[in-house]
Amino acid sequence: MFYGLNKFIKNLLPRQLFYRGLIIVASPIIILQITISIVFFDSLWIKTNKGMTRALVSEIETFVKAYDNTNTDKDFVLNLFKSSLNFNVNLEKNKSIPKENLERWFSPIDRSLRRELKSKNLEYWFDTTSYKELVDLKINYKDVGYFQFYIPKERLITSSARLFGLWITLPAILIISIAIIFLKNQTRPIIKLAEASERFGRGEDIGEFRPSGALEIRKAGFEFDRMRKRIVRHLNQRSEMLSGISHDLRTPLTRMKLQLTFIKDKDISNKLSEDVIEMEKMLNEYLQFARIDAKGKTDTFDINLLLNKIIKKYNNDKINYEGFERIYFNGRETLIERCLNNFIDNSIKYADKINIKLEKVKNNIFISIEDNGQGIPEEEYENVFKPFYKIDKSRAEAKSSVGLGLSISSDIVKSHGGDIKLSKSKLGGLKAKIFLPS
């Protein structure tokens, strides 16, 4: 039960730190303002208005009783109440009070006035909306007609409520505005750190990162920058070491090629030449795999144009392509091209029909490559991305591949912040769906 409630509350809360901080700051202010307002309106405004309305209705009742007394001068009573009680009253003879009900159930003025008039057993009708400063009140007087009262609204309500509402609202708005500015300044360094981490995770060059903000955020930024420099230094050292190994190994391989030309037995010469060529290819693939994370140039390019260029290069009737006109992506074009080439090469080897589809859903780019080949077992979907892994060595052309193609493709996509999912194709073979964040 508590887990479900906790999960429900988490789903209601915003996910961004700025809005969570704003709730933490603004909620107590808003709750305090509402509490003060309720207490004020309940204990002061409503009770004060109720007392003013009760006094007014008592004056009206007194006027009706005085006017009804046979021993009093009617004109004198009318003039006395007009001059002393600040409301206008006239006797409308041979008229009936209106049947139309203009009372507002949500208005405190109407509720208080209706309650007090009913308590005095007076037959009444009133309108508080037609006049800005006056209340139109009609009291039935026997069978003669009714009394028409025009009463100033200040006799029923106090103006201090508006001033109180103004003075309690403006400081709250001012405090929350200052809190918004402060929270923006505090969350900006966190956003910059997150953006720098994301770009670095995609393999982009972020230049010199300068930590800013509060002490804890500066410390996190400083540690991130140190970690980034260590990783870059490690990658550079590895690339330089592999370049040196490549150079050192190519020299003896070249000598072996030259020496093979002098062997008279052509069978032995051809077999050894094949082994040397395979070693060169393996060496090239090892270096290619190790350099995936190396520093490269990041540009904005059109993936649709890139796919058209790749498919045109193959010039193969097996390939059917469906894509948008233009979809731009910020990344390393040569690596994305290498990744797509690896998947298309595999499909061409084992299938007669290949469907390639490019689409963009919101801010996500999807490239699906499916074929009608033999496919691979579902339990091998994760294994094929491991370096040097082969499902069936008899099928995999051992002398032309060392099992690094899909591993290289996976590293390329993940270095751009994306992912690859394998599934069963509708054509009967394998479907590879490449996801890239745009």
HELIX and SHEET records of a PDB file:
HELIX    1   1 PHE A    2  LEU A   12  1                                  11    
HELIX    2   2 LEU A   17  PHE A   40  1                                  24    
HELIX    3   3 PHE A   41  TRP A   45  3                                   5    
HELIX    4   4 ILE A   46  ASP A   68  1                                  23    
HELIX    5   5 LYS A   74  LEU A   85  1                                  12    
HELIX    6   6 PRO A  108  SER A  119  1                                  12    
HELIX    7   7 LYS A  153  ARG A  155  5                                   3    
HELIX    8   8 SER A  160  GLY A  201  1                                  42    
HELIX    9   9 LEU A  215  LEU A  260  1                                  46    
HELIX   10  10 LYS A  266  ALA A  290  1                                  25    
HELIX   11  11 ILE A  303  TYR A  314  1                                  12    
HELIX   12  12 GLU A  333  TYR A  350  1                                  18    
HELIX   13  13 GLU A  378  GLU A  380  5                                   3    
HELIX   14  14 ASN A  383  PHE A  385  5                                   3    
HELIX   15  15 GLY A  405  SER A  415  1                                  11    
SHEET    1   A 4 ASN A  88  LYS A  93  0                                        
SHEET    2   A 4 GLY A 145  PRO A 152 -1                                        
SHEET    3   A 4 LEU A 134  TYR A 141 -1                                        
SHEET    4   A 4 TYR A 124  ASP A 127 -1                                        
SHEET    1   B 2 ASP A 299  ASP A 302  0                                        
SHEET    2   B 2 TYR A 328  GLY A 331 -1                                        
SHEET    1   C 5 ILE A 319  GLU A 322  0                                        
SHEET    2   C 5 ILE A 354  VAL A 361  1                                        
SHEET    3   C 5 ASN A 364  ASP A 371 -1                                        
SHEET    4   C 5 LEU A 430  PRO A 437 -1                                        
SHEET    5   C 5 ASP A 419  LYS A 424 -1                                        
END                                                                             
